[in-house]
Amino acid sequence: MAQITYKGMDRNGQHTFSIRVSDGYGADGRQRKKSLTWTSPPGMGESKARKEAEKEAVRFGDAVKAGTVFDSRVKFEDFAARWLDEYAKIQLKTKTWTEYEKQLVRINQAIGHKKLKDIRTPHLNTFYKNLQEDGLNRHTGGKLSPSTVRIYHRLISSILGKAVKWGYIPYNPAANAELPKLERKEAAYLDEADARQLLRLLHKEPVLWRTLVTFDLLSGLRRGELLGLRWQDCDFDHETIRIVETVNYTTTHGIFTDKPKNHTSIRPIKLSRSAFALLREYKAYQDGQRIRLGDYWKGTGRVFTAEDGGHIHPDSLTRWFATFIKRSGLPKVSVHSLRHTYASLMIADGIPLVVVSRRLGHAQVSTTSNIYSHVIQDADEKAAQVSERFADDITPGPVKGKSGKHITLAS
């Protein structure tokens, strides 16, 4: 039977309870005890807090019996290191956990020294507030955006959530954190006129970049998917490609191949004849390159390669496209904007959202809907005007009411 002692309410309005349970008897015959301090989330009343403390006491007692209770005095940075090794590096994509590793440097500076058991929601609120101060953005010298602050929060919440699951702490203090409101930011894309101008301007560019950018506009692939495409993934007879690999880059791992973002990203995509005509032309060029270089050709099997057949550095494409856009006179867009353009043109053309979502490889249609809400709204407004084509044929006339008498509609 657990022993629960109410310790009172702190200045943040949180109720604290001491929970002690039996852990059997030692060799000396004396009973061993394990204790836990449980603090209610902010704003919870004392009566409800007591009920939650009782539930927590049951969970804690079960964990003690199962031998899964660990030392909550471990520091956050030490547990985060274990989380990286035992969870993130096993379950997550290399590029994902590498980014987490970078973010943990800043997080550990703020709360890494704190013991897991001592971390409270107000500590996290203070950290998130500090992230929004001027000078924190290393690129602009300004503030971090609300979306970036939320990225830090998701990482902290994931780590602390695992600490709960692994029996280090009773609840996740990040669950009730105060987060900045997201700024509504529309995805940057080109309209049809600018997309056509882009294709015309590309005619004067080197064959590799011309083909890469044009094909991306015709397929809507992510950068890693585009560079990871192999010739064996291209079905020329049925004009279909299959996305099964990506090419990525991190400073610690260099260029490496990986699986796509999620299981729905592994997908077949039916493309236009123009897209495959482009691939045929480019394959002829690449075959010529391979013959000229002979033994010096690096056979990666990728559709888009460097001059020697090796992998293209993902950032090379990003840099080249940024320079091209700067001298093109087109609106400022990125490589990823080609994917947004592809999706926006499909939506504007009336393609069902579920089809657009599937072609983009989104895990959920709601993701597509959220990203392209502004395009969907524009398409919806145009759809509302479709019925106007019948305007001249709609003439007010007599309508019979329930009594059988004619009712004249106002003209």
N, C-alpha and C positions, 0 to 999 in steps of 0.2 A: 504494500500500500504506500503510495507516494505521500510525502509530507509537503504541504504547500503553505508558505508563509508570505503574507502580503507585506511588502516593504514600503509602500506609500507611492505617491505620485511626484514625478520630478517637475522641473520648471517648464518642460515642453509638453506637459499634460499627459505623460505616458505613465501607466501603472506598472510597477515592478514587483515580481513575485520570485521567491526563492523556492526551488523544487528540489527535493532530496528523495532518492529512491535507494533501496537496498541492492547491493551488488554481491550478495552471498556472504560467506564467512572466510576469513583468512586462516592461515595455518595455526595461528595462535587462538583460534576459536572466536575471535572478535568479529562483529559484523562490519562489513565494509559498506561505505555509502558513496554514491556519486551525486553531485549537485549540479544544478543548472539555474542560471538567472534568466528569467523570461520577462521581456518588456513588451507591453502592448503597443500597437501602432498608434500614432497620434490621433487624438479625437475620439478614441473609444471610451465609452463610459465604464465606470468601475464594475458594475454588475456584469456586463458583457465580458469585460476583461477577466473577471474571475472564472467565468464559464470557459473562456478560451484557455486560461491557465490550466484548468482541470483537464481539458483535451490534450494540451501540450504535455501535461504530466503523464498521461497514459502513453503518448507517443514516446516520451523520453524513457519511461519504464520499459517499453517493448524494445527500444534500441539498446538499453543497458543489458537486457536479457540476451539479445542477439549478439552482443559484443561489438556493436557498430558505433559506439560513442567515442568520439575523438576529442583531442584537446582543443577547446575553443580559444585558448590563449595564444595559439599560433598567429603570427603576424600576417596581415593581408598579402604583402609581397611574397612571403614564403609559400602561402597557399596558392597564390596566382601562378607561381612558378610550377607548382605541382599540377595545377589545372591545365597549364600549357602542355606539360609532358604527358600526362595521363589521359587527357581528354582532347584538347584542341588539335594537337599534332597527329592524333589518331583518327579523329572523326571529321575534321574540317579540311577544306582545301588549303593547299600550301600558301597560296596568295592571301587567303583569309587570315590564317593564324599568324602569318608574317606581319600583316598590318596590325593585328592585335598586339603583337610583341612590341611594336613601335609605340602604340597608344599607351601601353602599360608603363612606359618610362615616365610619362607625365602623371599618370594616375598614382604610381608609387611615390612620386614626389609629394603628393598631397595626402594620401591615406595609407601608403605602404607600411609605415611604421606602426600603425594601429593594430591591436589585436582584433581578431574576428569578433570576439564577444563584445568588444567595446564600440564597434561601428554602429552608429545610429543614423536615422534618416536625415537629421539636421546637418550632420557632417557632409553627407553627399549633396545636400542642397547648397551648402556653402561652396563646395568644389565646383558645382555646375554654375553658380553665380560668378565665381572667379574666372571660369573659362570664357565668360562673356565680356571680360574687361579688354580695353584697348591694348594692343601689343602682343596678344596671344596668338594671332594668326601669323605664322612664320613667313607666309608668302606675301601678304598685303600689309602687315604691320598693324592691322586693325583687329576687330573682334572675330571670334569664331562664330560661325552661323549657328542658328538653333538646330539645324539638322546635324551638324558636326557634334554639338553638345550631346544630342540624343544618341549618337554613335558611341560616345564614351559611356553614356548611361547604360546602353544595351550590353556593353562588355562587362561593366561592373555588376550589373544585375545577373548576367549569365554566370559569372564567377561565384557570386554570393548565393545564387540559386543552387549551384552545384555543392556549395558548402553546406547548405541545408540538407540536400539529398544525401550527402556523405556523412551526415551526423555531427558536423562541427558546430553549427548554430541552429537555433530553433525556428527562426523565420528570416526572411530576406528583407533587410532594411531598405533596399532599393525599390521595393514594391510601391511605396507611398511617396516617393521623391517628387519634388516640384520641378517640372521640366518647362523650358521656354516654348512658347507657341511657335509652330512651324510657319515660316513665311510661304505664302502661295507662290510657287515658282513654276512657270510653264516650261515645258521641254522646248529647247531651241531646235527649230527645223526650217527648211526652205520650202517656200510655196512652189507650185508647179512651174511658174515662170522662171524663178531663180534656179530651180533644179535643171530645167532645160538649158539655161545659160551656163550652169556648172558643166554640163556634159559637152557643150560647145567649146568651152575654154580648155577642157581636158584634152582635146584633139591635138593641142600643141605641146603636150607634156610627154616626158619619157614613158615608154610603153608599160613599164612595171607599175608606176604610180597611176597612170591613166586607167589601166585595167583594174587595179585594186580598188580605186575609188568608185569607178563606174559599176563594178560588180557589187560592191557593198551597197550602193544606192538601189540596185536591182534585186537585192536579196535581203537586206535588213539585218545582216549578221552582226553580232557583237565583234569587237576587234579581235579578241582571242579566238573566236570561232572562225573568223575570216582567215587568219594566219595559220590556223590549225587544219584547214581543209586540205584533204589529200585527193590525188587523182582517183584513187580507188573508191572514194566516196561520191564520185560524179558518175551518174548513169546517163550517158549521152543519148541512148535509145529512148528513154522515157523522160528525158529532160528533168531529172530529179537529182538533188544532192542530199547527202545525209550528214548531219552534224554529230560527230562522235568524239572529237578531240579538240583541244584548244592549245594555243601557244601563249605562254605568259612570261613575265619577267619580274624578278625582285632583286634587290641589291645583294641579298645574301645567297640566293640560289642561281642567279644569272637567268638565262633563257631555259625554260623547261616546258614539257608537255603535261597536260592534265586532262581530266574529264570535264565536260561542260558544267555549267553553274549548278544545275539540278537535274532530276530525272526527266522533267518535261523538256529540258534543253536538248536532250538527245532526241533528234527528230528528223524526219524526212521533209524536204521542202520542194515542191514543184515550182520550177522557174520558167520564165518566158523563153521563147526561141531566141530573142535578142541576147539574153544572158548567156545561153549556150553557144551562140555564134561567137560571142566575145571570148569564151573559154577556148573554143577551137582555134581562133587566131592566136591567142596567147600561148597555147600548147605548142603550136608550130614554132613560135619564137623561142620558147624554152627548149624545145628539142634541138634547135639550131645552136643554142648556147651550150647544151650538153655535149654535142658533137665537137664543137670548137675547143672546149676545155678538156675533153677526154678524161684522163685519170684524175685531173684536178677538180672534176665535178663532184660536189657533195650530194649524194643521193638521199635526200630526206623524204622524197615522195610527196612533198607538199605542192599544192597548186601554185601558191605565190612564194617565191624564194628570192634570196639575194642573188647577185650576178653569178656567184659560184655554186648556186644550188643549195646553199645553207639556209638556216632560218633567218627570217627578217626580224630584227629587234623591234618589238611592238612600239617602243617610243620613237623609232625612226619614222614610222608611218604618221604618228601623231605630230611630230615636228614638221615633216614635209607638208602635211595638209594645212597646218597652221600658217606656214609661210605662203603657200599657194593661195589661201583665202585672203591673206593680208594684201596681196597684189592683184586679186581678182576683182575687187570692187563689190563682191557679194556680201550679204550680211554676215556678221561674225558668228561662225558655227564651228563645231569640232567634228572629229571623225564620228563620234557617237551620234551626232546630229543627223548623219546619213541614215541611221537606223530609225530615228524619229521621223525623218522625212518620208521614208518608205512606209511606215505605219500610218502617218497622217494622210498620205495620198490614198491609201487603201480605204481608210475610214471615210474620207471625203467622197470616195467613189461608191460608197454604199456597201462595202464588204462587211458582212456580219462580224461583230466584235469577237465572237468566239473563234472565228477563223483567223482574224488578225492576231489574237492572243496565241493561238496554236503555232502560227508561223513564226512569231517572235520568240517562242519557247518560254513564255511566262508560266509560272506555276499555277496561277489563278487568273481568271478573266477580270477579277476586280483590280488586279495590278495594272492591267492594260487600261481599264476604265479610269483609274486614278491618274495615271500618267498623261493620258490623252483626253482628259475631261473637257478641255477648252476646244479641242478639235471636234469632239462628239457634240458639244453644244452648238458649234457653228453648223455642223451637218444637220442637227435637229432643226435649227432655224430654217435652213434651206428646205428641209422636208415639209415643214409647216406651210411653205409657200406652194407646194405641189397642187393643193386643192384649188388654188387661185386660178388655175387654168380653166376651171369651170365657172368662174365668176359671171361671165356674160350669159351663161345658160340658166343662172338662178334668178327666177323672176317671182317676186312676191305675188301670191294669189290667194283665193279663198280657201279656207280650211274649215272642215266641219268640226264643231265642238261635240261634247257628250250629248247635248240635246238634239243634235242633228242640224241645228242652225249653222249657217255659214259665218265664219269669223274672218274678217279682213285683216291681213297682216299689214302693218304700217310700211309704207314704201319710203 
